C-alpha cells in the first residue's frame, strides 16, 4: 500500500476490521502490516513448535546404562528391557562398566557383560562404537537399526 502515516494506517485497518501490526521497528520508515493479529500469533507459534520438533529429531539423546562385571541376571534383564524401549524411540544407548578395586584385574569379565548386552539387543540395534576401555570405565555405544 506504500508509505502511510500511522493515523491513515490505523483508519484503513479499522475500516477493514483487522489489526495494524508493527513488523519491523528498526527500519526507516517502520514496517507495519494490516492483518488479523490472532491468526498471525497462531501461525507464528505453530512455526516455532514445528522448528522445535525438527530440532528434537536431529538431536537424538544418548542414554547411559551403568552395569557391573558381577551384575545379577534380573538387574541385567531390566536394563536390557529399558534400553530396548529407548532404542525403539530412535535414541542411542551407551552401556558402561565402572571397575572398582580388584575388578580391574579381570577386564575380560566386563567385556563379556557388554558383549552379552549388545547380543541381547542385536535385533533392534547395531554396534556404533565397539568395546573401549578408558581408565576404570569400559563402554560401547549401540545405535538403533534403521
N, C-alpha and C positions, 0 to 999 in steps of 0.2 A: 504494500500500500504506500510505501515511500516514507519519507520523514514527516512526522506529525508532532504536534505539541502534545503534552501529556493530557491536557483537557480534551483535545479533539479525539485522542485515542480512547479515553475513558467514555466519551459520548458514543463513539462508534461501538465499543464493547457493550455498553449499556443497551443500545438500540438492538444489537444482535442477541442479547440475553446471554452473553459469555463474559469471561473474565479477562482483564488485562494483566498478563504475567510478564515480569521482568526476566528476560533470558540471560542477558549479559550486561552487567552494570559497568564493567571495565572499559568497554569500547566507547568511542566517541562518534556519533551520539549513542546513548544506551539503546540496547535492542530489546524490544518487547513483542509479545505475540498475543493475539486475541484468540483464546482457546477456552475450553471447559477445563478449569483447574483440577477438579476432582478426577476427571479422566486422565489428565496429564500425570497427576500423582500416582494413580493406579498403574499406569503403563511404566512409569519410572521404577516403581517398586518391583514390578514384575520382571523388568530387565535386570535389576540388581539381584533378585533371587536366582534368576537363570544363570547369571555370571558366577554367583557363589556356588551353584550346583556344579557347573563345569569345572570350577577351580577344585572342588572337593573330589571330583572324579579323577583329575590329573594327579592329585596329591594323595595317593593311597597310603594308608598307615602301615607301620611295621610293628607288629605285636611281638613282644618278647615273652618267652616261657622259660622259667628257671627250673632246671632239672638237677638231679644229683646222681653220682655214679651208683649209689645204693638206693635208688628210688623204688618205692613199693609198687606193685602191679596196679593196684586200684588208682593210686595217685597218677601214675603214668597214663593209664587209660583215660582218666578225666582230662588231663592236659591234651591228649591226642584228640578227644572229642571236641573240646573247646577250640583247638587250633583248626580242626576241620571246618567248624562253623565259620571261623574267621576267614579261612581260605575261600570258602564258598561265596563270601561277600566281595572277594576280589582283592583282599589285602595280603601282604607278605607276612611270614611268620619267622621268628628268629629264636629257635630253642638254644639255650646255652647252659653250660655246666660250670659252676664255680667250684674248683677243687679246694679242699680245706686240709691243712696239715699234711698227714701222711698219704692222703689220697693222690697227691702229686706224683708219688712213686709208681702209680698204675694209671697212666692216662689212657691206656687201651680200654679200660672199663668205661670211661666216659665216652670215648669214641663209639664203642659198641652201643651205648644207650642212645646216642644221637642218630646213629645209623638205623637203629630199630624204630626210632621216632619217624625218620624220613620214610622208612619202608612201610609203616602203618598208614602214612598219608600219601603214598605214591599214586593212588587212584585220583586224587584231587590236586596234587601238586607236583612240581618238578624242583630239583635242587638247583637253586640260583647261585649259591656260593657253597663250595664243598667244605668239609670239616676243617676248621682252622683253630690253632691254639695261640692265644696271646696272653702270656703270663699265666695267671691262675685260671683264666677263662678259656673254654673251648666252645665253639659255636658253629652253626651252619645256618644258611638262610634258604627258606622254601618259598617259592612263588607259585601262585595258582596257575593251573593249566588253563589254556585259552579255550 
